[in-house]
Amino acid sequence: MKLVLLGAPGAGKGTQAVFLKDKHGLAHISTGDILRQNLKDGTELGLEAKKYMDAGELVPDELVMKMMEGKLASLPKEQGFMLDGFPRTVRQAEFLAGITDIDGVIMFKVSDDDIVKRLMNRAVCRSCGAITTWDNDKCPSCGGELYRRADDNEETIRSRLKVFHEQTEALIEYYRAKKLLLEVDATGMPEEIFARVLELLES
């Protein structure tokens, strides 16, 4: 199974990716993780990307696509995967279609207001990096101190959501036209959302 996960920041893609990995053994491929690995390994692509990042600019499509192509090529032939953070544009989607087939695109649907509430209530552990909520006094995983990310404020969240909608509107229509788009109501408990995901995949 080869999937693309789509959804706004805070829509719950990461949580559902863990469930899908456990259930179907899919590799979770995140653009951010690939970028960080290339930077850490000091690859030619990583060093090139660093120039843009140091200048505060977005890493160009060409570099991101080359990194993604290399990552997909490194997977065992029969390995299923889910892409998180790629593609972000129709151009990237067309590139992806040229190197591999995709079985489905799961779009996690949550209202902007719900996402603002979620991210305003997000807490991160200083010790282990686990993500939890401010309903806890300390990290449920290791007991560490919790902190709020600097970008978890309403103004920044709404700005990121605006960019997301502008970026992905054409991408959503692209996959809808190809009859690959699977839209999931991503409100409620994570287990409830995962049950909806499985129902869609099975149908």
C-alpha positions as CSV (number, residue, x, y, z in Angstrom):
1,M,0.0,0.0,0.0
2,K,1.3,3.4,-1.0
3,L,-0.4,6.4,0.5
4,V,-0.1,10.2,0.7
5,L,-1.2,11.9,4.0
6,L,-2.7,15.3,3.5
7,G,-3.9,17.7,6.2
8,A,-3.3,21.0,7.9
9,P,-0.7,21.4,10.7
10,G,-2.3,19.8,13.8
11,A,-4.8,17.7,11.8
12,G,-3.3,14.5,13.4
13,K,-1.4,13.1,10.5
14,G,1.6,12.0,12.7
15,T,-0.7,10.2,15.2
16,Q,-2.5,8.3,12.4
17,A,0.8,7.5,10.7
18,V,1.9,5.6,13.8
19,F,-1.4,3.6,13.8
20,L,-1.0,2.8,10.1
21,K,2.7,1.8,10.6
22,D,1.7,-0.6,13.4
23,K,-1.3,-2.0,11.5
24,H,0.1,-2.4,8.0
25,G,3.9,-2.1,8.5
26,L,4.1,1.0,6.2
27,A,7.2,3.1,6.2
28,H,6.5,6.7,7.4
29,I,8.3,9.1,5.1
30,S,8.4,12.7,6.3
31,T,9.9,15.5,4.2
32,G,11.2,17.1,7.3
33,D,12.9,13.9,8.5
34,I,14.6,13.3,5.1
35,L,15.8,16.9,5.1
36,R,17.2,16.6,8.6
37,Q,18.9,13.3,7.7
38,N,20.6,14.8,4.6
39,L,21.8,17.7,6.7
40,K,23.1,15.4,9.4
41,D,24.9,13.1,6.9
42,G,26.4,16.2,5.1
43,T,25.2,14.9,1.7
44,E,25.6,17.1,-1.4
45,L,21.8,17.7,-1.4
46,G,21.8,18.4,2.3
47,L,24.6,21.0,2.0
48,E,22.8,22.6,-0.9
49,A,19.5,22.8,1.1
50,K,21.4,24.3,4.0
51,K,22.3,27.3,1.9
52,Y,18.7,28.1,1.4
53,M,17.7,27.4,5.0
54,D,20.5,29.6,6.4
55,A,19.3,32.4,4.2
56,G,15.8,31.9,5.6
57,E,14.4,30.7,2.2
58,L,12.3,27.7,1.3
59,V,14.2,24.7,0.0
60,P,13.4,24.6,-3.8
61,D,11.1,22.0,-5.3
62,E,14.0,20.4,-7.3
63,L,16.0,19.6,-4.1
64,V,13.1,18.3,-2.2
65,M,12.1,16.1,-5.2
66,K,15.6,14.7,-5.5
67,M,15.8,13.9,-1.8
68,M,12.4,12.1,-2.1
69,E,13.4,10.2,-5.2
70,G,16.5,9.0,-3.4
71,K,14.5,7.9,-0.3
72,L,11.9,6.0,-2.3
73,A,14.6,4.3,-4.3
74,S,16.3,3.1,-1.1
75,L,13.1,1.2,0.1
76,P,12.8,-2.5,-0.4
77,K,10.8,-3.2,-3.6
78,E,7.7,-4.5,-1.9
79,Q,7.8,-2.0,1.0
80,G,4.5,0.0,1.4
81,F,4.8,3.6,2.5
82,M,3.0,6.8,3.5
83,L,4.3,10.2,2.5
84,D,3.9,13.0,5.0
85,G,4.6,16.6,3.8
86,F,5.1,15.6,0.2
87,P,3.8,16.4,-2.3
88,R,2.9,20.0,-1.4
89,T,2.2,21.2,-5.0
90,V,0.7,19.8,-8.2
91,R,4.2,20.0,-9.7
92,Q,5.5,17.7,-6.9
93,A,2.5,15.4,-7.4
94,E,3.2,15.1,-11.1
95,F,6.9,14.3,-10.3
96,L,5.8,11.7,-7.8
97,A,3.4,10.1,-10.3
98,G,6.4,9.7,-12.7
99,I,8.5,7.7,-10.2
100,T,5.8,5.5,-8.4
101,D,2.1,4.6,-8.3
102,I,0.0,5.9,-5.4
103,D,-3.0,3.8,-4.1
104,G,-4.7,6.6,-2.2
105,V,-4.5,10.1,-0.7
106,I,-5.9,10.5,2.8
107,M,-7.1,14.0,3.5
108,F,-7.6,14.6,7.2
109,K,-10.4,17.2,7.5
110,V,-10.6,19.5,10.6
111,S,-12.0,23.0,10.9
112,D,-9.5,25.8,11.3
113,D,-11.1,26.7,14.7
114,D,-10.6,23.2,16.0
115,I,-7.0,23.1,14.8
116,V,-6.3,26.5,16.6
117,K,-7.7,25.0,19.8
118,R,-5.7,21.8,19.4
119,L,-2.4,23.6,18.8
120,M,-3.0,26.1,21.6
121,N,-3.3,23.2,23.9
122,R,-0.2,21.4,22.6
123,A,2.6,20.8,25.0
124,V,6.0,19.3,24.3
125,C,8.3,17.5,26.7
126,R,11.8,19.1,27.1
127,S,13.3,15.7,27.9
128,C,12.0,13.2,25.4
129,G,10.2,15.4,22.8
130,A,6.9,13.7,23.3
131,I,3.8,15.7,22.3
132,T,1.0,15.9,24.8
133,T,-1.5,18.5,26.1
134,W,-1.7,21.1,28.8
135,D,-4.2,18.8,30.6
136,N,-1.1,17.2,32.0
137,D,1.3,18.8,34.6
138,K,4.3,16.8,33.3
139,C,5.1,14.4,30.4
140,P,3.1,11.2,30.6
141,S,5.9,9.3,29.0
142,C,8.9,10.3,31.1
143,G,7.7,12.8,33.7
144,G,9.7,15.6,32.1
145,E,9.0,19.3,32.1
146,L,6.5,20.5,29.4
147,Y,6.9,23.7,27.3
148,R,4.9,25.5,24.6
149,R,6.4,25.8,21.1
150,A,7.0,29.5,20.1
151,D,4.8,29.1,17.0
152,D,1.9,27.7,19.0
153,N,0.1,31.0,19.2
154,E,-3.1,31.9,17.5
155,E,-1.7,34.5,15.0
156,T,1.0,32.2,13.8
157,I,-1.3,29.1,13.6
158,R,-3.9,31.0,11.5
159,S,-1.1,32.3,9.2
160,R,0.2,28.7,8.7
161,L,-3.4,27.5,8.0
162,K,-3.8,30.3,5.4
163,V,-0.6,29.2,3.6
164,F,-1.7,25.5,3.8
165,H,-5.1,26.2,2.2
166,E,-3.5,28.3,-0.5
167,Q,-0.8,25.7,-1.2
168,T,-3.0,22.6,-1.2
169,E,-6.3,23.7,-2.8
170,A,-5.0,22.8,-6.3
171,L,-3.3,19.6,-5.0
172,I,-6.6,18.4,-3.5
173,E,-8.5,19.0,-6.8
174,Y,-5.6,17.2,-8.7
175,Y,-6.0,14.0,-6.6
176,R,-9.9,14.3,-6.6
177,A,-9.8,14.4,-10.4
178,K,-7.7,11.2,-10.4
179,K,-10.2,9.5,-8.0
180,L,-7.5,9.0,-5.4
181,L,-8.7,11.4,-2.7
182,L,-10.1,9.8,0.5
183,E,-11.6,12.4,2.9
184,V,-11.6,11.6,6.6
185,D,-13.4,13.4,9.4
186,A,-10.4,14.0,11.7
187,T,-12.4,15.2,14.7
188,G,-12.8,13.1,17.8
189,M,-10.5,10.6,19.6
190,P,-7.5,9.3,17.6
191,E,-8.8,5.7,17.8
192,E,-12.2,6.9,16.3
193,I,-10.4,8.7,13.5
194,F,-8.3,5.6,12.8
195,A,-11.4,3.4,12.5
196,R,-12.7,5.8,9.8
197,V,-9.4,5.6,8.0
198,L,-9.4,1.8,8.0
199,E,-13.1,1.8,6.8
200,L,-12.1,4.1,3.9
201,L,-9.1,2.0,3.0
202,E,-11.0,-1.2,3.0
203,S,-13.8,0.2,0.8
